[in-house]
Amino acid sequence: MKYPSIISLFLLLNFSLFASATPKETKVKSAIKQVTVFRVGAQVTRTATASIDVGNNLLIFTGISPQLDKNSIQVKGEGNFTILSVNHQLNYFEAPSKSQRILDLEKESKRLKEKDKEVKALLSVLQEEESLLLTNKSIGGSQTGVRIEDLKATAAFYRTRLKAIKLESLSIQQAAISDRDSMARIAAQLKELNAEQGVYTSEIVVAVTSEQTTSGQFTISYVVKNAGWFPNYDVRVQNVENPINLKYKGNVFQTSGEAWDQVKLTLSTGDFSKQGTKPNLLPWRLDFYNPYAAQRYGSTPYASGGGGGSVQGFIKDETGEALIGANVVVTNSTIGTVTDINGFYKLSLPPNARSITISYTGYDNQEIPINGSNIDLMMQSSSALLDEVVVIGYGSKRKKKKREKKNKASSARIAQARAPEVKKTERATTVEFEIEAPYTIPSDGKQYTVQVKDYELPAYYEYYCAPKLDPDAFLTAQVTGWEALNLLSGEANLFFEGTFLGKSILDVQVVEDTLDISLGRDKGIVVERKKQKDYSKKQFIGNKKTDYRSWDISIRNKKKQSINLILEDQFPLTTNSDIEIKQESSGGADLNKDTGVLRWKMTLDKNDTQQVNFKYSVKYPKKKSVVLD
């Protein structure tokens, strides 16, 4: 009589095993709350709430970037449940949400297509009117003639109307050609943007188990590689009597396929793309140089670069389409930019720049020597294949904690028109700038400026001029105590006395305790270098001739305050025994005998003018020529 109880127990066990073998699947939506942007790459943090049934559950977090690094996925849960495993998979049936740029382009494409339909309809009407006129040219019957006045009037009407039809058709067709060209460009751009965004999304599958129906709070983080930021600065000087205002900014970009909408941003100076393992020196063994082997294995001397100035160009793929958001960086530096909608870039260069490195997701990195001011490149697709196998992670059962209430005061601060509050954290090897105000960074490859810090730096201002090379005076600022600011080398926008002077480079790769910042040309300082004609003469004695030179340099300060100025010129030097140089007068300058450089240090009051003079003579064989000017 106990058999029914045994059968019931057997069925219950079978039901439990079946339930555990087929866990309940639940799709969960999550929201991006925080992003830490590294120099290359970014760590995205999402939060979500999910309902969990008794037994085993598969929580599928949808709508996640397909560009994530699967090995970086971390899942944390708060609630009365246990995380069993974490897996990653691609969803080829769900496309990512379209960026605002794609939506705008699609809207414009639709408008142009509707306009094209209207144009075709209007051309059809004009053609029918022309056909009607041509088929009704008879103006008199077969039995009656036509008066000459009627014939003239009819001919004039046909001529005027047919001309108007032809001109109107021609104008419409020309406008249609321009619109169709725009449609073709938009179609090509949409193809590129959709390819970058991807046609599918990622999903993170979290297996959990619970002994009761409950709710869980989840935090998911992962790293996307196609994102980053470049340091950028605004250097503002009101006048040489005030400190420097240095605005530290970050140009943030990303093409991860997901929009960062009103997220909390943290900018990190770390670069996880570089290997963190320390290098080890191996034995250095010398052998005889074999030029054939060097050519065969690519061991060529490192190309020298121009250094300084700027470089620009276009980055395209193998089909000739522009690559938007490609990384262009001065090799081994933090100075860089990304390409715009046309694949164009322009980058300021520090004096020691030798090459630039171009990178783009799905393409092989390219390092190009700087041999000119224009560098175009066609990127090659990477042969490496993405591995979609994911390592399973494990979690632990924790008690559910109460969520902290949001600080209402923080949302009030966002609306205020002032620089956002930034919390700086110095870690062992990196520095993080935590931006308090939320930012929106679309997935379009464009650079978006984020305010990091605002500094007032005491500085010693000094002008420099070498009129032999350039008649303009250049303002420089010497800043001390800059080491504590955790600056990175980057491009700087220069403003002096409220006027934009152009771009420069803030290069912090120095070991001195004083940072020199070049603030550009100042037309308020007028420098003129003239040769004294009455002293510039020649004398012939025997087989030798002597050239005499005298240079006058005048400096005028047209500014409203006094200035400090370094003025440099030079005596010629020789290594030829047949050329004799006599330094007649240095004009009170400090002379470097090894280089022949003359240096004057002077202070000029407002509207003050000073003059200096130096002289020299050169004796050489009269049958030879020497360039002295």
Phi and psi in degrees as a GROMACS rama.xvg file:
@    title "Ramachandran Plot"
@    xaxis  label "Phi"
@    yaxis  label "Psi"
@TYPE xy
-92.2665  -0.321727  LYS-2
-61.5545  -41.3406  TYR-3
-57.5702  -39.229  PRO-4
-64.5062  -40.667  SER-5
-65.1765  -42.2875  ILE-6
-62.4705  -41.6314  ILE-7
-61.9424  -42.9707  SER-8
-62.7472  -40.4047  LEU-9
-63.7228  -43.5842  PHE-10
-65.6456  -38.2066  LEU-11
-64.3194  -41.5276  LEU-12
-64.9155  -42.423  LEU-13
-62.7494  -39.9024  ASN-14
-63.945  -39.7349  PHE-15
-64.6912  -42.4771  SER-16
-63.9811  -40.3895  LEU-17
-64.9899  -39.8512  PHE-18
-65.491  -39.6138  ALA-19
-72.9405  -26.6013  SER-20
-78.5032  -26.762  ALA-21
-120.122  80.7126  THR-22
-66.2418  153.548  PRO-23
-73.862  130.23  LYS-24
-97.0631  132.011  GLU-25
-134.776  125.547  THR-26
-84.2294  133.506  LYS-27
-124.673  131.199  VAL-28
-92.589  140.946  LYS-29
-128.998  163.941  SER-30
-126.919  140.503  ALA-31
-76.3151  122.934  ILE-32
-109.797  -30.9434  LYS-33
-148.06  142.608  GLN-34
-136.015  126.969  VAL-35
-102.822  114.702  THR-36
-97.1288  120.686  VAL-37
-89.9874  174.792  PHE-38
-55.8998  -41.5501  ARG-39
-132.022  118.943  VAL-40
98.9002  169.482  GLY-41
-152.96  146.645  ALA-42
-103.416  119.286  GLN-43
-99.7498  133.782  VAL-44
-118.57  123.226  THR-45
-113.173  155.212  ARG-46
-128.883  152.132  THR-47
-159.25  158.375  ALA-48
-120.655  134.068  THR-49
-136.58  144.214  ALA-50
-87.0678  137.063  SER-51
-124.477  126.536  ILE-52
-88.1351  171.933  ASP-53
-66.5044  136.719  VAL-54
96.0221  -152.633  GLY-55
-88.1533  139.977  ASN-56
-134.587  145.48  ASN-57
-113.34  110.19  LEU-58
-95.1414  118.242  LEU-59
-106.18  106.032  ILE-60
-85.3332  115.565  PHE-61
-102.385  172.146  THR-62
68.1711  32.6409  GLY-63
-102.604  151.772  ILE-64
-53.2548  132.219  SER-65
-76.2377  -7.25993  PRO-66
-93.6739  10.0322  GLN-67
-73.5135  156.566  LEU-68
-88.2933  111.128  ASP-69
-60.4833  -29.372  LYS-70
-73.7452  -10.8866  ASN-71
-96.3579  -0.362187  SER-72
-67.943  130.877  ILE-73
-131.034  136.328  GLN-74
-128.515  127.912  VAL-75
-122.601  140.849  LYS-76
-130.944  145.944  GLY-77
-123.264  120.516  GLU-78
155.453  179.149  GLY-79
-89.9484  69.3917  ASN-80
-156.51  172.382  PHE-81
-125.06  131.735  THR-82
-82.748  122.17  ILE-83
-92.1822  -43.7407  LEU-84
-159.331  162.569  SER-85
-132.549  127.176  VAL-86
-132.618  160.574  ASN-87
-121.631  140.592  HIS-88
-148.146  158.69  GLN-89
-99.4317  140.593  LEU-90
-109.921  104.116  ASN-91
-82.072  -4.43609  TYR-92
-97.039  -11.9956  PHE-93
-118.043  118.934  GLU-94
-86.8435  149.58  ALA-95
-68.3766  156.693  PRO-96
-63.2267  139.83  SER-97
-73.0627  142.527  LYS-98
-72.1274  162.339  SER-99
-63.0346  -33.9629  GLN-100
-65.8928  -41.3282  ARG-101
-63.8701  -42.4304  ILE-102
-61.9706  -41.772  LEU-103
-64.7432  -42.4477  ASP-104
-67.0202  -39.1661  LEU-105
-64.5611  -38.3974  GLU-106
-64.1565  -43.4054  LYS-107
-66.5363  -38.3428  GLU-108
-62.8071  -41.9035  SER-109
-63.8249  -40.1393  LYS-110
-63.0811  -43.506  ARG-111
-67.3501  -35.5339  LEU-112
-66.4399  -41.4364  LYS-113
-63.9286  -39.5648  GLU-114
-64.7959  -37.477  LYS-115
-64.7778  -37.8519  ASP-116
-63.4448  -41.9699  LYS-117
-63.1927  -39.9395  GLU-118
-62.654  -45.2656  VAL-119
-61.882  -39.3491  LYS-120
-65.5248  -42.5964  ALA-121
-65.9298  -40.9521  LEU-122
-62.6983  -37.3497  LEU-123
-63.6018  -41.4252  SER-124
-63.4059  -43.6586  VAL-125
-64.6625  -39.4892  LEU-126
-64.8532  -39.3265  GLN-127
-66.2274  -38.2946  GLU-128
-64.8955  -41.4245  GLU-129
-62.9102  -43.4175  GLU-130
-62.9726  -39.4592  SER-131
-63.2706  -41.6134  LEU-132
-64.9512  -42.7312  LEU-133
-69.7629  -28.8013  LEU-134
-89.2379  -1.42978  THR-135
-127.132  48.0033  ASN-136
-84.1342  -15.1112  LYS-137
-70.9794  125.429  SER-138
-118.078  1.40159  ILE-139
-142.553  157.229  GLY-140
-77.1878  173.655  GLY-141
-73.8376  -21.8177  SER-142
-99.6263  -16.3878  GLN-143
-117.277  146.764  THR-144
-85.9932  -179.212  GLY-145
-119.736  128.146  VAL-146
-67.1185  147.559  ARG-147
-60.5511  -33.6021  ILE-148
-66.3938  -40.6522  GLU-149
-66.0505  -38.3042  ASP-150
-64.2548  -42.4672  LEU-151
-64.2286  -43.2775  LYS-152
-64.2118  -41.1494  ALA-153
-67.0226  -42.5828  THR-154
-62.1456  -41.312  ALA-155
-63.8705  -40.7064  ALA-156
-62.6921  -47.2115  PHE-157
-62.2093  -43.5776  TYR-158
-62.9958  -45.3351  ARG-159
-65.7926  -44.8489  THR-160
-72.6493  -40.5595  ARG-161
-65.7542  -36.9757  LEU-162
-63.0655  -43.6943  LYS-163
-62.4358  -40.1827  ALA-164
-64.3332  -44.9718  ILE-165
-62.7979  -46.091  LYS-166
-65.5585  -41.4362  LEU-167
-65.1607  -40.4079  GLU-168
-63.8471  -42.5275  SER-169
-62.5082  -43.2945  LEU-170
-63.3937  -42.9734  SER-171
-64.1453  -41.9585  ILE-172
-65.7785  -38.6471  GLN-173
-64.8998  -42.217  GLN-174
-64.9795  -36.3533  ALA-175
-66.8736  -36.1756  ALA-176
-61.7127  -42.9524  ILE-177
-64.0297  -42.6267  SER-178
-65.5258  -39.1096  ASP-179
-68.7875  -33.1534  ARG-180
-64.0701  -40.428  ASP-181
-64.0245  -40.9364  SER-182
-62.3211  -39.0148  MET-183
-65.6599  -40.733  ALA-184
-65.91  -42.1295  ARG-185
-64.094  -40.7083  ILE-186
-62.7476  -41.7621  ALA-187
-65.4271  -39.0563  ALA-188
-68.4392  -40.852  GLN-189
-63.3339  -37.663  LEU-190
-61.055  -42.69  LYS-191
-67.6124  -45.7104  GLU-192
-66.2103  -41.0448  LEU-193
-66.5324  -33.5487  ASN-194
-67.4636  -38.5739  ALA-195
-67.7701  -43.7292  GLU-196
-68.6375  -30.1834  GLN-197
92.5774  156.601  GLY-198
-106.095  7.79176  VAL-199
-145.833  171.235  TYR-200
-124.479  171.059  THR-201
-98.1928  157.683  SER-202
-135.266  139.049  GLU-203
-108.901  119.71  ILE-204
-102.305  119.183  VAL-205
-114.823  119.423  VAL-206
-91.0044  125.581  ALA-207
-132.042  159.735  VAL-208
-136.391  146.626  THR-209
-146.216  149.655  SER-210
-90.0668  -4.90325  GLU-211
-153.224  161.467  GLN-212
-69.0869  128.085  THR-213
-151.186  179.774  THR-214
-124.531  141.292  SER-215
-124.954  144.531  GLY-216
-101.878  126.685  GLN-217
-120.401  141.349  PHE-218
-122.807  120.415  THR-219
-118.069  132.38  ILE-220
-132.861  149.122  SER-221
-159.66  166.766  TYR-222
-110.638  134.093  VAL-223
-112.011  139.601  VAL-224
-88.4292  -32.3922  LYS-225
-86.0632  65.999  ASN-226
-159.44  168.798  ALA-227
163.504  -171.746  GLY-228
-152.826  152.292  TRP-229
-118.977  136.559  PHE-230
-69.8743  144.997  PRO-231
-148.13  150.701  ASN-232
-134.781  149.185  TYR-233
-111.052  119.246  ASP-234
-107.423  112.503  VAL-235
-117.734  130.927  ARG-236
-126.443  118.596  VAL-237
-70.51  -47.5231  GLN-238
-164.891  175.78  ASN-239
-75.2961  3.08094  VAL-240
-102.76  -0.663439  GLU-241
-118.239  157.874  ASN-242
-69.644  166.716  PRO-243
-79.8086  135.513  ILE-244
-98.6157  113.79  ASN-245
-111.169  113.558  LEU-246
-97.9032  116.544  LYS-247
-91.8576  120.431  TYR-248
-127.94  162.054  LYS-249
-125.27  127.832  GLY-250
-92.1885  104.654  ASN-251
-98.5899  139.05  VAL-252
-142.795  157.893  PHE-253
-165.902  146.592  GLN-254
-134.953  53.6662  THR-255
-83.5755  -10.3931  SER-256
90.8011  0.953227  GLY-257
-135.696  139.81  GLU-258
-81.1126  136.797  ALA-259
-94.5915  94.9974  TRP-260
-102.26  112.819  ASP-261
51.3736  56.8711  GLN-262
-106.231  161.087  VAL-263
-85.1694  119.451  LYS-264
-100.414  142.034  LEU-265
-129.19  125.597  THR-266
-99.0847  124.872  LEU-267
-113.853  140.289  SER-268
-79.8902  -1.23994  THR-269
-72.9372  155.337  GLY-270
-137.355  93.2799  ASP-271
-75.2537  -5.55007  PHE-272
-73.4747  -18.2889  SER-273
-92.1624  143.83  LYS-274
-64.7005  136.269  GLN-275
-95.5648  2.25419  GLY-276
-83.4366  134.005  THR-277
-66.916  146.244  LYS-278
-77.5565  156.881  PRO-279
-125.038  132.275  ASN-280
-77.2925  131.539  LEU-281
-104.036  161.968  LEU-282
-55.7067  137.152  PRO-283
-101.759  107.861  TRP-284
-111.044  125.728  ARG-285
-89.144  146.513  LEU-286
-144.279  168.748  ASP-287
-68.7273  142.248  PHE-288
-72.0328  130.875  TYR-289
-119.836  101.973  ASN-290
-60.4786  -31.9705  PRO-291
-65.5194  -42.3672  TYR-292
-66.7413  -38.6789  ALA-293
-63.2573  -40.7342  ALA-294
-68.6081  -38.4189  GLN-295
-67.355  -41.6271  ARG-296
-99.2278  8.99836  TYR-297
76.9603  21.7762  GLY-298
-88.6739  72.9025  SER-299
-101.726  154.908  THR-300
-60.5687  148.561  PRO-301
-69.8825  129.328  TYR-302
-69.5584  139.178  ALA-303
-84.1056  145.433  SER-304
-111.645  170.051  GLY-305
-72.0491  -45.1935  GLY-306
72.5232  138.625  GLY-307
75.1752  172.714  GLY-308
72.668  -144.138  GLY-309
-147.913  165.45  SER-310
-135.71  146.03  VAL-311
-146.754  166.916  GLN-312
167.419  -171.892  GLY-313
-120.603  139.052  PHE-314
-112.736  125.034  ILE-315
-130.655  167.333  LYS-316
-93.6823  -172.289  ASP-317
-66.8165  -21.5581  GLU-318
-90.5662  -2.84651  THR-319
92.1776  1.93811  GLY-320
-79.5306  144.304  GLU-321
-66.8546  140.129  ALA-322
-97.8572  117.479  LEU-323
-91.8303  132.974  ILE-324
80.176  19.8439  GLY-325
-71.6969  139.817  ALA-326
-79.8601  126.071  ASN-327
-124.603  114.002  VAL-328
-130.667  140.112  VAL-329
-65.0238  123.463  VAL-330
-54.9242  134.668  THR-331
60.4963  39.1462  ASN-332
-147.388  175.866  SER-333
-104.088  12.8694  THR-334
-92.1604  119.326  ILE-335
-167.751  -179.749  GLY-336
-157.193  -178.732  THR-337
-127.945  155.229  VAL-338
-73.8291  151.429  THR-339
-90.6387  -163.132  ASP-340
-64.0122  -23.6133  ILE-341
-97.6382  7.39232  ASN-342
76.8914  13.2366  GLY-343
-91.8793  144.701  PHE-344
-138.719  155.896  TYR-345
-144.586  130.752  LYS-346
-138.017  127.768  LEU-347
-73.9478  147.283  SER-348
-118.77  137.284  LEU-349
-74.1264  164.017  PRO-350
-59.557  -28.3437  PRO-351
-98.4291  15.5858  ASN-352
-67.9631  132.553  ALA-353
-118.845  -28.7717  ARG-354
-156.345  162.976  SER-355
-119.711  150.639  ILE-356
-117.003  127.2  THR-357
-111.4  130.896  ILE-358
-136.555  150.122  SER-359
-159.677  138.278  TYR-360
-58.2684  128.11  THR-361
90.0809  1.00711  GLY-362
-128.205  153.407  TYR-363
-71.5745  136.626  ASP-364
-62.6517  143.068  ASN-365
-125.668  127.972  GLN-366
-107.751  120.123  GLU-367
-117.356  125.308  ILE-368
-62.7687  145.835  PRO-369
-89.223  99.4247  ILE-370
-114.105  11.3354  ASN-371
-178.088  179.499  GLY-372
-88.6884  -5.24505  SER-373
-129.072  121.732  ASN-374
-131.397  111.214  ILE-375
-101.43  152.268  ASP-376
-147.973  140.423  LEU-377
-108.798  113.794  MET-378
-76.1944  150.425  MET-379
-108.049  134.953  GLN-380
-61.7418  141.753  SER-381
-73.6052  140.333  SER-382
-84.5594  -8.9237  SER-383
-72.3566  137.838  ALA-384
-101.125  144.819  LEU-385
-78.8481  133.366  LEU-386
-96.9372  125.242  ASP-387
-98.558  5.56106  GLU-388
-75.43  134.056  VAL-389
-119.004  138.587  VAL-390
-77.8513  134.404  VAL-391
-77.45  135.459  ILE-392
-109.538  158.928  GLY-393
-122.745  147.165  TYR-394
-122.637  -179.104  GLY-395
-129.646  159.94  SER-396
-80.7628  126.899  LYS-397
-134.31  154.361  ARG-398
-74.7424  145.102  LYS-399
-69.5996  133.843  LYS-400
-108.48  154.174  LYS-401
-73.724  135.872  LYS-402
-76.1927  140.276  ARG-403
-73.3198  143.366  GLU-404
-72.9359  145.61  LYS-405
-68.6827  145.437  LYS-406
-80.832  108.413  ASN-407
-65.1317  -25.5783  LYS-408
-65.351  -30.5792  ALA-409
-66.0207  -38.3954  SER-410
-67.655  -28.9537  SER-411
-69.929  -33.5907  ALA-412
-68.9681  -26.9346  ARG-413
-63.0624  -35.9016  ILE-414
-75.2258  -14.7618  ALA-415
-75.5858  137.392  GLN-416
-84.7464  75.8123  ALA-417
-154.04  169.454  ARG-418
-62.6206  139.82  ALA-419
-68.8922  153.461  PRO-420
-74.1639  139.319  GLU-421
-129.218  130.759  VAL-422
-103.442  121.706  LYS-423
-99.527  129.342  LYS-424
-123.089  122.642  THR-425
-98.1399  116.567  GLU-426
-99.6614  -173.721  ARG-427
-60.4269  -43.4208  ALA-428
-124.734  -5.17395  THR-429
-137.335  169.334  THR-430
-125.638  137.003  VAL-431
-118.567  136.512  GLU-432
-112.972  109.091  PHE-433
-92.9229  111.75  GLU-434
-85.1712  126.047  ILE-435
-74.8266  -42.6859  GLU-436
-76.1829  141.95  ALA-437
-72.4998  150.646  PRO-438
-128.999  154.921  TYR-439
-115.349  122.21  THR-440
-122.82  101.392  ILE-441
-67.2699  161.574  PRO-442
-90.6335  67.0654  SER-443
-127.131  3.52571  ASP-444
79.3038  -3.68761  GLY-445
-78.2396  158.354  LYS-446
-92.6015  129.141  GLN-447
-117.044  129.344  TYR-448
-81.1126  129.877  THR-449
-119.698  126.684  VAL-450
-74.3441  127.423  GLN-451
-104.735  -63.4085  VAL-452
-145.495  156.813  LYS-453
-128.389  119.08  ASP-454
-118.612  145.14  TYR-455
-109.671  113.622  GLU-456
-114.892  122.666  LEU-457
-64.4621  140.142  PRO-458
-145.254  152.091  ALA-459
-103.768  120.628  TYR-460
-97.6359  140.997  TYR-461
-152.063  136.618  GLU-462
-92.772  151.321  TYR-463
-134.328  139.127  TYR-464
-147.929  133.56  CYS-465
-123.353  82.8794  ALA-466
-61.8345  -18.8524  PRO-467
-63.7663  -31.9274  LYS-468
-98.9702  -38.7153  LEU-469
-154.613  126.446  ASP-470
-73.4888  -12.1146  PRO-471
-82.3606  150.587  ASP-472
-94.1312  138.011  ALA-473
-110.44  129.024  PHE-474
-85.9956  131.412  LEU-475
-125.437  153.782  THR-476
-127.913  131.369  ALA-477
-103.399  117.196  GLN-478
-112.107  130.633  VAL-479
-110.102  159.878  THR-480
74.7305  16.6877  GLY-481
-77.2887  -16.5761  TRP-482
-60.6638  -30.6951  GLU-483
-78.3416  -2.95748  ALA-484
-88.7708  -9.87569  LEU-485
56.6526  47.5291  ASN-486
-81.5664  154.047  LEU-487
-117.458  150.638  LEU-488
-63.6713  139.245  SER-489
-170.266  173.918  GLY-490
-72.3873  149.241  GLU-491
-132.023  134.029  ALA-492
-90.7202  125.409  ASN-493
-101.299  129.952  LEU-494
-129.192  128.182  PHE-495
-134.441  124.488  PHE-496
54.7045  38.654  GLU-497
80.7529  4.72718  GLY-498
-114.611  135.318  THR-499
-74.9604  124.601  PHE-500
-98.6709  -14.8806  LEU-501
125.288  -163.417  GLY-502
-107.928  153.473  LYS-503
-147.127  -174.029  SER-504
-117.809  128.827  ILE-505
-94.8973  102.157  LEU-506
-102.62  109.558  ASP-507
-101.229  9.17641  VAL-508
-82.5819  59.2373  GLN-509
-130.368  158.446  VAL-510
-105.751  -6.30439  VAL-511
-72.4088  158.677  GLU-512
-85.719  -2.45168  ASP-513
-116.222  129.1  THR-514
-99.4297  120.511  LEU-515
-91.2135  124.971  ASP-516
-117.108  121.683  ILE-517
-85.7115  124.402  SER-518
-103.484  8.88148  LEU-519
90.372  -171.518  GLY-520
-77.9147  149.668  ARG-521
-131.688  109.633  ASP-522
-73.3946  -3.41058  LYS-523
-76.3004  -8.9451  GLY-524
-112.104  119.988  ILE-525
-108.439  120.758  VAL-526
-121.3  132.453  VAL-527
-132.42  130.162  GLU-528
-115.92  120.547  ARG-529
-129.093  145.786  LYS-530
-91.9563  130.631  LYS-531
-72.861  114.835  GLN-532
-69.5162  -35.8088  LYS-533
-71.4267  -17.5105  ASP-534
-100.675  -20.6558  TYR-535
-80.9091  94.48  SER-536
-141.164  175.098  LYS-537
-128.575  144.177  LYS-538
-125.945  139.027  GLN-539
-115.14  118.348  PHE-540
-132.061  111.029  ILE-541
64.5776  -131.115  GLY-542
-88.8366  5.02109  ASN-543
-113.364  153.035  LYS-544
-132.159  149.832  LYS-545
-122.867  125.297  THR-546
-100.41  134.248  ASP-547
-111.623  137.078  TYR-548
-132.553  140.2  ARG-549
-139.133  128.937  SER-550
-118.081  130.72  TRP-551
-105.911  131.258  ASP-552
-123.532  124.222  ILE-553
-113.358  139.655  SER-554
-126.522  125.493  ILE-555
-122.304  131.885  ARG-556
-100.542  107.801  ASN-557
-93.513  5.12987  LYS-558
-82.8479  170.258  LYS-559
-89.2252  2.11675  LYS-560
-139.365  163.054  GLN-561
-72.2083  157.704  SER-562
-136.404  158.629  ILE-563
-107.136  137.482  ASN-564
-137.261  136.646  LEU-565
-106.449  121.115  ILE-566
-113.886  130.581  LEU-567
-128.9  141.877  GLU-568
-145.726  -165.232  ASP-569
-157.628  150.145  GLN-570
-86.8633  145.974  PHE-571
-71.4894  154.307  PRO-572
-121.663  161.844  LEU-573
-142.737  149.538  THR-574
-118.572  7.57798  THR-575
-103.083  126.239  ASN-576
-67.5003  -18.5008  SER-577
-81.4564  -7.60412  ASP-578
-111.67  120.202  ILE-579
-111.191  128.423  GLU-580
-116.206  129.455  ILE-581
-118.176  122.003  LYS-582
-84.9879  98.1623  GLN-583
-69.1366  -49.1502  GLU-584
-153.705  135.514  SER-585
-97.6246  -3.15486  SER-586
64.6773  27.6399  GLY-587
81.6516  10.7352  GLY-588
-84.7827  157.872  ALA-589
-78.7465  127.369  ASP-590
-108.583  128.415  LEU-591
-94.3048  106.732  ASN-592
-65.8489  -27.189  LYS-593
-73.3319  -36.4742  ASP-594
-107.136  -15.4763  THR-595
76.9873  8.64632  GLY-596
-78.4338  131.581  VAL-597
-101.18  133.777  LEU-598
-131.939  126.36  ARG-599
-112.312  130.81  TRP-600
-106.625  123.604  LYS-601
-143.99  157.148  MET-602
-119.158  128.304  THR-603
-117.084  125.093  LEU-604
-72.073  169.834  ASP-605
-61.7166  138.442  LYS-606
60.8099  20.1826  ASN-607
-90.1309  149.184  ASP-608
-129.765  132.739  THR-609
-127.959  153.782  GLN-610
-131.497  145.087  GLN-611
-132.738  160.263  VAL-612
-145.855  142.298  ASN-613
-141.469  152.517  PHE-614
-135.611  150.902  LYS-615
-157.593  163.455  TYR-616
-134.98  149.872  SER-617
-130.355  123.139  VAL-618
-110  132.03  LYS-619
-157.141  166.135  TYR-620
-58.5324  136.513  PRO-621
-69.8094  -16.476  LYS-622
-87.0211  -0.45763  LYS-623
-106.533  165.56  LYS-624
-122.488  140.146  SER-625
-132.802  130.876  VAL-626
-84.0633  117.177  VAL-627
-109.177  -14.4226  LEU-628
